[in-house]
């Protein structure tokens, strides 16, 4: 079986079945994982503000840092002994948000702490796909302080 990698400038339609991540095909998972942007339908009769919220957040980004994910930037210390721009408590509160409206409020407050710097593609993707998997990925990417 050949590996699937999304090519820039191409649109791929991927069926994800009933929505259970355990039932998605390996090829679909590879395409989604390698895509720069992932969009999905909100469903009949359901509204999604995620794209509008992502656009509103992106308006506050002044410097695209395509080299690092948002949780990495939030926990990056300039020097040993410095505090991270986003405290573990504030980051934990972001992880506890269950909807994109609350996430918007939290991230709107975080962006100035990062000098309005973020990976715009990753930020948009994470907001649009906000859920348990994104929160888990963020929790592993954040550089938590060592406890003794």
N, C-alpha and C positions, 0 to 999 in steps of 0.2 A: 504494500500500500504506500502510495507516495504521500509525502508530507505536504500540508497546505500552509501557504504563507500569503497573506494579503499583500497585494501590490498597490503602490501609491497610484491614485487616480482611477481606481476601479471600484465599482459598487458590487458587493456580494450580497445575495439574499440567502439567509441561513434560517432554516426551520429549527426551532428548539423544542419541539414537542409540547408536552403539557407544562413545561416550566421547571421540572425537577432537574437540577444540575447533574444528577447522576445518570440521567437518560440522554443527555446530549451526545451526539456522535463525536468521535475523536477529531475528525476532519473539521467539523463545525467549531469545536473548541479551539483548534489551532488557528483557524481563520479569525475568530473573535479575539484571541489573545494577541495576534500579530497586527491587528487593525489599528490605525491611528485614531479613528473615530468610530464609535458604535452607537447607532440609533435604533430605537425600537418603537413599535406602535403602542399607544396607551391602552388600546382595547375599546370596543364599542361601548359607548355610554360612559366611559371613564375619561376624566381629564388628567393631564399631567402638566404641571408647571415646571418640570425639571429643566427643559430646554430654555425657557424664559429666565429662570433663575441662574442657569449657567451663563447665559448671555449677560445678565446684570452683573454677575461677579467678574466676568472677563473685562467688563468696562472699567473695573477698578485695578486691573493688572497693568502696570506700566512697563515691566521688564519681563520678557519671556525667558524663563530659565528652563530650557528643554533638557537639561542634564540631570535634573533631580525631581523626584516625586514630592508632592506637597508635604506628606508626613516627614520626609527626610529634611526638607527645608525648615519645617517647624521645630525640629529637634537638633538642628545643626548648631554647634557651639563654635564660635570664632577661635577661641583659645581654650586650652585645658583649664578647667575651673570656672569658666563662664557658665552662666545660665542659658538655657535654650530660649529662643525668641518666644516660643509658646510653651508655657509651663505644662508639666504632666497633668495637673488638675484641669486646666483649660482644654487640653487635648482629650482627656478622658470624657469631658462633657460633650465635646464634638462627637466622639464615638457613640455616646448615648442618644444622640438625636435620631429619631425614627422617621422624620419626614424632611423633604428638601426645603420646606419653608423655614424650619428651625435651623437647618444646616446653613442656609443663606445668612441668617443673622449671625451665627457663630463665625462663619468664614469672612463675612464682611468686616468683623472686628479683628480677625487674625491677619488679613492682608496688610494693614499698616505696620504690624509687628514684623512682617517680612519685607518691609520697604517696597510693598506693592509688587513683589517679584513672585512668579509662579510659572510652572510648566502649564501653558494654556491648554494644550491638548489633553493632558492628564487631568487637569482640573475640570474641564468640561465633561470628559468621560466619567469621572468619579461622581460628579453631581448628578448627571443623567442616570447613572447606574447605581445610585446610592442604595445600599441595602447591606445585608449581613456579610456578603462576600467582600464588598468594598471596605466595610468597617474592619473585617478581619485582616485584610491586606494592609490597611493603614496601621493597625495595632502592631503588626509584625515589622513594619517599615520604620516606625517611630523609634528613635534611639533613647530608650528609657534609662533614667539614671540608675547607676549601680547602688544597691543597698548593701550595707555591711552588717 
